[in-house]
Amino acid sequence: EDIREQRDVAGEHPEVVDSIRTIMEREHTVPELERFRMEALGD
């Protein structure tokens, strides 16, 4: 077990990573308040 979640398993499950990325990109909305906008997300 990895209760502390210290082991990165993303490389072992690229299909899960791709699925999560797709969902996050689809569901992201630009925050109304400018101080919560993130340039890294294209806001």
C-alpha positions as CSV (number, residue, x, y, z in Angstrom):
1,E,0.0,0.0,0.0
2,D,1.0,3.6,-0.5
3,I,-1.1,5.4,2.1
4,R,1.1,8.5,1.9
5,E,0.8,8.5,-1.9
6,Q,4.6,8.8,-2.4
7,R,4.9,6.4,-5.4
8,D,4.1,8.0,-8.8
9,V,2.2,5.4,-10.8
10,A,1.3,7.7,-13.7
11,G,3.8,6.0,-16.0
12,E,2.2,2.6,-15.3
13,H,-1.2,3.9,-16.3
14,P,-1.0,6.4,-19.1
15,E,-4.5,5.7,-20.2
16,V,-5.8,7.0,-16.8
17,V,-3.6,10.1,-17.1
18,D,-4.9,10.8,-20.5
19,S,-8.5,10.4,-19.4
20,I,-8.1,12.7,-16.4
21,R,-6.3,15.3,-18.6
22,T,-9.2,15.2,-21.1
23,I,-11.8,15.7,-18.3
24,M,-9.9,18.5,-16.7
25,E,-9.4,20.4,-20.0
26,R,-13.1,19.9,-20.9
27,E,-14.4,21.0,-17.5
28,H,-12.1,24.0,-16.9
29,T,-13.7,27.4,-16.9
30,V,-11.9,30.8,-16.5
31,P,-12.6,32.2,-13.0
32,E,-14.6,35.4,-12.8
33,L,-12.2,36.8,-10.3
34,E,-8.9,37.7,-11.9
35,R,-6.8,36.8,-8.8
36,F,-7.8,33.2,-9.3
37,R,-6.8,33.0,-12.9
38,M,-3.8,30.9,-13.8
39,E,-1.6,31.7,-16.8
40,A,-0.5,28.1,-17.0
41,L,-4.1,27.1,-17.6
42,G,-4.6,29.7,-20.3
43,D,-6.8,32.0,-18.2
